[in-house]
Amino acid sequence: MTEEEIVRGFWHFNQKNEWPPQKITKLEEYNGGVRLNLDITQQSNLSTYQQTKLVNKWCDTLPELSKVKYIWFISKVNQKTFDAVCEMPNIEGIWIKWSGIKNIDKIVKIKSLKHFHLGSSSQIESISCLAEMNSLITLELEQIKKINEFEPISKCLKLEGLAIEGSMWTTQEIKNLKPIEKLKKLKYLSLMNTKVLDASLKPILKLKELKRFDSSLNLPSQEITNLKKIKTLEFGNVPAEYLDIKTQVRNKLKWL
């Protein structure tokens, strides 16, 4: 990962580089490129029948789009759409704003997947399949409130970026951070709006390549102070008075 990707996140919006590209709704708007930004649900100008027909048409087509490597969904994703994405042959990155999906098991079919952002998805019932996703470089999970045990992530040994976050209104509970200590390549970690149930950051101290850490900071001050043992830590929202860090992201002008 580049330093900018570490500081701002892999999926950080960049209009100049068409990241993401202009959103489209109709199939005939797709230009055959490697990036696809879909807005295919919550269409107020369509009847229920037309909306269903539109989604079904895309679900039939997505597995055939062999050129697409990165896909964004800026409107709500249902189970059928997610399952269709999992049939895409060369997909490397999936970004979902929010969803009503319950099951992500079919993601194991995507052997090429490197980057996965799953926005607010409160109905997810299991993440056990992530133990098989050893190709992932970045993983971002938001408001999967039925889950508080993240042991499957410990198998994703190529991870360089990880976010486990709550939503604006809902705190994500995390049983403990022990699975994270095995992710030796991790360069950024975000735990915004979370509650670590055992209130310990000790597993993070074993991350010798960690450069950015963002947290809700609702932890004992000693746990936060101990982060200064991570000599590579440069960026994040940890208060400067706790850490011997060189710079913080809010003061890193070239990234603002």
C-alpha positions in Angstrom: 0.0 0.0 0.0 1.1 3.6 -0.7 1.4 6.0 2.2 -1.7 7.9 0.9 -3.7 4.7 1.0 -2.6 4.0 4.5 -3.5 7.5 5.7 -6.7 7.9 3.8 -7.8 4.4 3.1 -7.8 2.4 -0.1 -11.3 3.5 -1.1 -10.8 7.2 -0.5 -12.7 9.3 -3.0 -10.5 10.7 -5.8 -12.6 12.5 -8.5 -9.5 13.4 -10.5 -8.7 9.7 -11.0 -12.3 8.7 -11.4 -12.3 6.7 -8.2 -15.1 5.8 -8.2 -16.3 6.5 -11.8 -19.6 8.3 -12.6 -22.5 6.3 -11.3 -24.8 4.5 -13.7 -28.2 2.8 -13.4 -29.0 1.3 -16.8 -27.1 -1.5 -18.3 -26.6 0.3 -21.6 -24.7 3.1 -19.7 -21.8 0.7 -19.0 -18.8 1.6 -21.2 -16.9 -1.6 -20.9 -14.3 -0.3 -18.4 -12.6 -2.0 -15.5 -14.5 0.2 -12.9 -18.2 0.1 -12.4 -20.2 2.3 -10.0 -23.8 1.1 -9.7 -26.9 3.0 -8.4 -29.6 0.4 -9.1 -31.9 0.3 -6.1 -34.0 3.0 -4.3 -35.0 4.5 -7.6 -38.0 6.7 -6.8 -38.9 7.1 -10.4 -39.5 3.4 -10.9 -42.4 1.2 -10.0 -41.8 -1.9 -7.8 -42.0 -4.1 -10.9 -39.6 -1.9 -12.9 -37.1 -1.7 -9.9 -37.1 -5.5 -9.6 -36.7 -6.0 -13.3 -33.7 -3.6 -13.3 -31.9 -5.4 -10.4 -32.6 -8.8 -12.0 -31.2 -7.7 -15.3 -28.0 -6.5 -13.6 -27.8 -9.8 -11.6 -27.9 -11.8 -14.8 -25.3 -9.6 -16.4 -22.7 -9.1 -13.6 -21.2 -12.6 -13.9 -20.5 -12.0 -17.6 -18.5 -8.7 -17.0 -15.0 -10.2 -17.2 -13.3 -6.8 -17.6 -14.6 -5.3 -14.3 -12.0 -5.3 -11.5 -13.6 -2.8 -9.1 -17.2 -2.3 -8.4 -19.1 0.2 -6.1 -22.7 0.1 -5.0 -23.9 3.4 -3.7 -27.5 2.3 -3.0 -28.7 -0.6 -0.9 -27.6 -4.1 -1.9 -29.8 -7.1 -1.6 -28.8 -10.7 -1.3 -29.3 -11.6 -4.9 -27.1 -8.7 -6.1 -24.3 -9.7 -3.7 -24.4 -13.3 -4.8 -24.2 -12.2 -8.4 -21.1 -10.1 -7.7 -19.5 -13.2 -6.2 -19.8 -14.8 -9.6 -17.8 -12.1 -11.4 -14.6 -13.7 -12.7 -11.9 -11.1 -12.3 -13.2 -8.8 -9.5 -10.5 -7.4 -7.2 -12.4 -4.8 -5.2 -15.9 -4.5 -3.9 -17.3 -1.4 -2.2 -20.8 -1.6 -0.7 -22.3 1.5 1.0 -25.0 -0.5 2.9 -26.9 -3.7 2.5 -29.7 -5.9 3.6 -27.8 -9.1 3.0 -27.6 -11.9 5.6 -25.1 -14.2 4.2 -21.7 -13.5 2.6 -20.5 -17.1 2.2 -20.4 -17.0 -1.6 -17.6 -14.5 -1.4 -15.2 -17.4 -1.1 -15.7 -18.0 -4.8 -13.8 -14.8 -5.6 -10.2 -16.0 -5.6 -9.0 -12.6 -7.1 -10.5 -10.4 -4.4 -8.0 -8.1 -2.7 -10.2 -5.2 -1.3 -13.6 -5.5 0.4 -15.6 -2.7 2.0 -18.9 -3.8 3.5 -20.8 -0.8 4.7 -23.6 -0.8 7.2 -25.0 -4.4 7.2 -26.7 -5.1 10.4 -28.3 -8.4 9.2 -25.0 -10.3 8.6 -25.2 -13.5 10.6 -21.7 -15.0 10.2 -18.3 -14.0 8.9 -16.8 -17.5 9.2 -16.1 -17.5 5.4 -13.5 -14.8 5.8 -11.1 -17.4 7.2 -10.8 -18.6 3.6 -10.2 -15.2 2.1 -6.4 -15.2 2.2 -6.1 -13.0 -0.9 -7.5 -9.9 0.9 -5.2 -6.9 1.4 -7.8 -4.6 2.9 -11.0 -5.4 4.7 -13.5 -2.9 6.1 -16.7 -4.0 8.0 -19.3 -1.6 9.3 -22.1 -2.2 11.7 -22.3 -6.0 11.6 -23.9 -5.9 15.0 -24.9 -9.6 15.2 -21.1 -10.4 15.3 -18.7 -9.6 18.1 -16.3 -12.5 17.6 -13.7 -11.8 14.8 -11.5 -14.9 15.0 -12.0 -15.7 11.2 -10.1 -12.6 10.3 -6.9 -14.0 11.9 -6.5 -16.2 8.9 -6.3 -13.2 6.5 -2.6 -13.0 6.8 -2.0 -10.7 3.8 -4.2 -7.9 5.3 -2.5 -4.5 5.3 -5.6 -2.5 6.1 -8.4 -3.4 8.5 -11.5 -1.5 9.7 -14.1 -2.8 12.1 -16.5 0.0 12.8 -19.9 0.9 14.1 -22.2 3.3 12.3 -23.0 6.8 13.2 -25.7 5.7 15.6 -24.7 2.1 16.5 -21.6 1.0 18.4 -20.0 -2.2 17.1 -19.0 -4.6 19.9 -15.8 -6.6 19.6 -15.1 -9.4 22.1 -11.4 -8.9 22.0 -8.6 -7.9 19.6 -6.6 -11.2 19.9 -7.3 -12.2 16.3 -5.7 -9.0 15.1 -2.3 -9.8 16.7 -1.7 -12.4 14.0 -2.0 -9.9 11.2 1.7 -9.1 11.1 1.5 -7.1 7.8 -1.2 -4.7 9.1 -0.4 -1.1 8.3 -3.7 0.6 9.3 -6.4 -0.3 11.8 -9.6 1.5 12.4 -11.9 0.8 15.3 -14.1 3.8 15.2 -17.4 3.7 17.2 -16.5 0.3 18.7 -16.5 -1.1 22.1 -13.8 -3.7 22.9 -15.4 -5.8 25.5 -12.2 -6.8 27.3 -10.9 -3.2 27.1 -7.4 -4.3 26.1 -5.2 -3.0 23.3 -2.4 -5.4 24.1 -2.8 -7.5 20.9 -2.1 -4.3 18.8 1.3 -4.0 20.4 2.4 -7.0 18.4 1.8 -5.2 15.1 5.3 -4.0 14.2 4.3 -2.4 10.8 1.3 -0.5 12.0 1.5 3.1 10.8 -2.1 4.4 11.4 -4.5 3.6 14.2 -8.0 5.2 14.6 -10.1 4.4 17.6 -13.1 5.5 19.7 -10.6 5.9 22.6 -13.2 4.7 25.1 -10.5 2.6 26.8 -8.4 3.0 29.9 -5.7 5.7 29.3 -3.0 3.2 30.1 -4.0 1.0 27.2 -3.7 4.0 24.9 -0.4 5.1 26.4 1.0 1.7 25.8 0.7 2.3 22.0 3.9 4.3 22.1 5.6 0.9 22.1 4.7 0.7 18.4 7.6 2.7 17.0 6.1 2.7 13.4 2.9 4.5 14.4 2.6 7.9 12.8 -1.0 8.6 11.9 -4.5 8.4 13.4 -6.7 10.1 16.0 -4.8 9.0 19.1 -4.1 12.1 21.2 -0.6 13.4 20.8 0.0 13.6 24.6 -0.2 9.9 24.8 2.2 9.0 22.0 5.7 9.8 20.8 4.5 10.1 17.2 6.1 12.2 14.5 3.0 13.5 12.9 -0.7 13.1 13.0 -3.0 12.9 10.0 -4.7 16.1 10.8 -1.4 17.9 10.6 -0.1 16.1 7.5 -0.9 18.9 5.1 -0.1 17.0 1.9 -2.9 14.6 2.6 -5.5 17.2 3.6 
